[in-house]
Amino acid sequence: MIIQSTRFGELTISEEAVLQFSHGLPGFPEEKVFGFLQYQPDSPFAFLQSAIEPDLTFLLVEPFAFFKDYHVEIEDDVATELGLSAENLPQVFTVVRVPEKPEEMTANLLAPIVINWQDRKAIQLILENKTYTIRHRLFPEGMPEQVAKGGI
């Protein structure tokens, strides 16, 4: 699939990296198809690029790399809709907000993105957990030196 992106230019996305969001995303209900772009092979970061809107790109992170105790409970109806099972476990990402000072990046732990890679289906959940917010700092102790040098 060819996707136009103002951030990345023209992208050729393999079918395995095209995700279907049947409900769209909160705030973007019409955006249902996205290309998934891994930042670097061993990085917890990735990008989610709209297949329709070139200006719509989200930075994602695997939250467990930063928040070891993070827990996402997926309701049975959502698991069924996505086609998840014990043999087909999901991968979870959260949307990252990058302010002017990158060391102040935050992750939205309240609304994770859950992906079924086998069927390439995804959904953004809104969790009921009151301990999570939309702005958890990724680097509360300051940005690590290897990240500051571009080694995310």
MITORSE-592452 format. One record per residue (C-alpha): residue in one letter; z, y, x. Coordinates in steps of 0.5 Angstrom, whole numbers, plus 2048, in hexadecimal, padded with zeros to 3 digits. Each point is the difference from the previous one (the first is absolute). Layout:
// residues N
   type    c3    c2    c1
      a     Z     Y     X
...
//
This chain:
// residues 152
   type    c3    c2    c1
      m   800   800   800
      i   7FE   807   803
      i   806   805   7FE
      q   7FF   808   802
      s   806   803   803
      t   802   807   802
      r   805   7FD   805
      f   7FC   7FB   803
      g   7F9   801   7FE
      e   7FB   7FA   7FD
      l   804   7FA   800
      t   7FD   7F9   800
      i   806   7FC   7FC
      s   800   7F8   800
      e   801   7FD   7F9
      e   806   7FD   803
      a   803   807   801
      v   7FE   803   7F9
      l   806   800   7FB
      q   800   801   7F9
      f   806   804   7FC
      s   7FF   7FE   7F9
      h   804   805   7FE
      g   7FE   806   805
      l   806   803   804
      p   805   805   7FD
      g   7FD   806   7FF
      f   7F9   7FD   802
      p   7FF   7FC   7FA
      e   7F8   800   800
      e   801   7FE   808
      k   7FF   7F8   7FF
      v   7FC   7FE   807
      f   803   801   807
      g   7FE   7FE   807
      f   806   7FE   804
      l   7FF   802   807
      q   805   7FD   805
      y   802   806   805
      q   801   7FB   806
      p   800   7F9   801
      d   808   7FF   801
      s   802   807   7FC
      p   804   800   7FA
      f   7FB   806   7FE
      a   7FA   800   7FC
      f   7FC   804   7FB
      l   7FE   7FF   7F9
      q   7F9   804   7FF
      s   7FD   801   7F9
      a   7F9   7FD   7FF
      i   7FE   806   7FB
      e   804   806   803
      p   7FF   802   807
      d   806   804   800
      l   805   7FB   7FE
      t   803   7FC   806
      f   807   7FE   800
      l   804   7FE   806
      l   804   7F9   7FF
      v   805   7FD   804
      e   803   7F9   800
      p   807   802   7FE
      f   804   7FA   803
      a   7FE   803   807
      f   804   806   7FF
      f   805   7FE   7FA
      k   803   7F9   802
      d   804   7FF   7F9
      y   7FA   803   7FC
      h   7FF   7FB   7FA
      v   7FB   800   7FA
      e   801   7FC   7FA
      i   7FA   7FE   7FD
      e   800   7FF   7F8
      d   7FD   7F9   7FE
      d   7FB   804   7FB
      v   7FE   804   806
      a   7FF   7FA   805
      t   7FC   7FC   7FB
      e   7FC   806   7FF
      l   7FE   800   807
      g   800   7F9   801
      l   806   7FF   805
      s   803   7FA   801
      a   805   7FC   805
      e   7F9   7FE   803
      n   7FD   807   800
      l   805   805   802
      p   7FF   808   800
      q   800   805   805
      v   804   806   7FF
      f   7FE   807   802
      t   803   807   7FF
      v   7FC   807   800
      v   802   804   805
      r   801   808   800
      v   7FE   803   806
      p   802   807   801
      e   7FF   806   805
      k   805   7FC   805
      p   7FE   7F9   800
      e   807   7FE   802
      e   802   802   7F9
      m   7FB   7FB   7FD
      t   803   7FC   7FA
      a   7FF   7FA   7FC
      n   800   7FF   7F8
      l   804   7FA   800
      l   801   801   7F8
      a   7F9   7FF   7FF
      p   7FD   7FA   804
      i   7F9   7FE   800
      v   800   7F8   7FF
      i   7F9   7FD   803
      n   7FE   7F9   7FE
      w   7FB   7FF   806
      q   7FD   7F9   7FD
      d   7FD   803   7FA
      r   800   808   803
      k   804   802   7FA
      a   805   806   801
      i   805   804   7FC
      q   805   805   801
      l   807   7FF   7FD
      i   805   805   7FE
      l   807   7FC   802
      e   806   801   7FC
      n   804   800   806
      k   804   806   800
      t   802   800   808
      y   7F9   801   802
      t   7FC   807   800
      i   7F9   802   801
      r   802   803   806
      h   804   7FC   805
      r   7FF   802   807
      l   7FC   7FB   805
      f   803   803   806
      p   807   803   7FE
      e   802   800   808
      g   7FA   803   802
      m   7F9   7FE   802
      p   800   7FA   805
      e   7FC   802   806
      q   7FB   7FB   7FF
      v   7FE   802   7F9
      a   800   807   803
      k   7FB   7FE   805
      g   7FB   7FD   7FA
      g   803   7F9   801
      i   802   7FF   7F9
//
